[in-house]
Every structure is written in structure tokens, then in C-alpha cells.
Amino acid sequence: MLFNASTVPLSLNTSCLRARALKDIKALLKSYRVTDAVVKIYGEAALDEVEEAIFESTVYKPAVIIANKIDLKRGKTNLKMLEAYVNNQLPIVAVSCNTRQGLDTLGEALFKALDIIRAYTKEPNKKDATVYDLDHPQRFQRNFSFAKVWAKRLIFIPQKVGSTFTLEDEDTVEIHMK
């Protein structure tokens, strides 16, 4: 059973729920400011069990809103409405797949939202990653000699660095082992 957008949308197996239980679950979700959720209940469940299940399975993930069709007549108006609705809670990237407008900023917005950097010798690492984080720790500790880093921010390029050197986005690293 689904409800309209003005209430909390719920997907419930209603054969085991009475109308009162449904109202109690809606009230519970609203009390925790859960305004958009799909809740599935199978079998019998007490309200306390529903509350416990909500919090043990909640996962918050970084997100970016990609507002497409910015090139259309109402594109800018719709974008302003979306920005007002989101109220700076999430980053918004305005794009047009048709004209390719804004696509150049999409990658940067995703990297920022995910809080990752690109280190071209491996898959992207979290911010504050060091040279040490690029390799397997046990092998790395035994055999690491030094690394060379190419980066726009450095005075000397390449710069010889140790394993604790902090990497930034777009650094290129060459690791030298013993």
C-alpha cells in the first residue's frame, strides 16, 4: 500500500496491520523527522521493534543532485525551485546532456561529495591519504625506499618524499622500493 507524497510514503504488508497500527507507524516516523521512506513489515511486529529496525538499518550516503535539462525554457526556473527546496542540504549540479552544459563540473562535484582524491597509481583514496596508503602495508613497510611526487603545488617537480607525505587530488606518485 502506498500513500501520496503529502504523507510519509510507506510500503506495507497490510494483511497483518490494522489501521491504528498504520497511524502509529506514520506518527513514529514523523516524530523522528523521517519524511520519505519505504517501510516493509512482514509478519507481526510491535511498534518498539519497528523503531529499533529503523535505526539499525539506516545508512547515510553522500549525494549530489544532478539537475538535467537546464537548457530548456523552464530550466533555470526549475533549478531555482529545486535550490529553494533543497535549501543547501545537498550540492546541486545543473547540467544539460543535450548541450553538454555543466558536465565539466560534474566530476569535481562528485569527488568533493565523496571526499576522495585521485592518486593515479591506484583507485581513488580518501582525503589525507599518504604515500603509505597506496600499497599493502606489510610489504610496503619492509621494502619502501622513497616516492617521487609530481604536483602543481610543489616547488621542485618531481619531489622526493617519504611514506608520510600527504597526497592531494591529481598528484602523480612513483613509488621506489628497496
C-alpha positions, 0 to 999 in steps of 0.5 A, a space after each residue: 500500500 502506498 500513500 501520496 507524497 503529502 504523507 510519509 510514503 510507506 510500503 506495507 504488508 497490510 494483511 497483518 496491520 490494522 489501521 491504528 497500527 498504520 497511524 502509529 507507524 506514520 506518527 513514529 516516523 514523523 516524530 523522528 523527522 523521517 519524511 520519505 521512506 519505504 517501510 516493509 513489515 512482514 509478519 507481526 511486529 510491535 511498534 518498539 521493534 519497528 523503531 529499533 529496525 529503523 535505526 539499525 538499518 539506516 545508512 547515510 550516503 553522500 549525494 549530489 543532485 544532478 539537475 538535467 535539462 537546464 537548457 530548456 525554457 523552464 530550466 533555470 526556473 526549475 533549478 531555482 525551485 529545486 535550490 529553494 527546496 533543497 535549501 543547501 542540504 545537498 550540492 546541486 549540479 545543473 547540467 544539460 546532456 543535450 548541450 553538454 552544459 555543466 558536465 565539466 563540473 560534474 566530476 569535481 562535484 562528485 569527488 568533493 561529495 565523496 571526499 576522495 582524491 585521485 592518486 593515479 597509481 591506484 583507485 581513488 583514496 580518501 582525503 589525507 591519504 599518504 604515500 603509505 596508503 597506496 600499497 599493502 602495508 606489510 610489504 610496503 613497510 619492509 621494502 619502501 625506499 622513497 616516492 617521487 611526487 609530481 604536483 602543481 603545488 610543489 616547488 621542485 617537480 618531481 619531489 622526493 618524499 617519504 611514506 608520510 607525505 600527504 597526497 592531494 587530488 591529481 598528484 602523480 606518485 612513483 613509488 621506489 622500493 628497496 
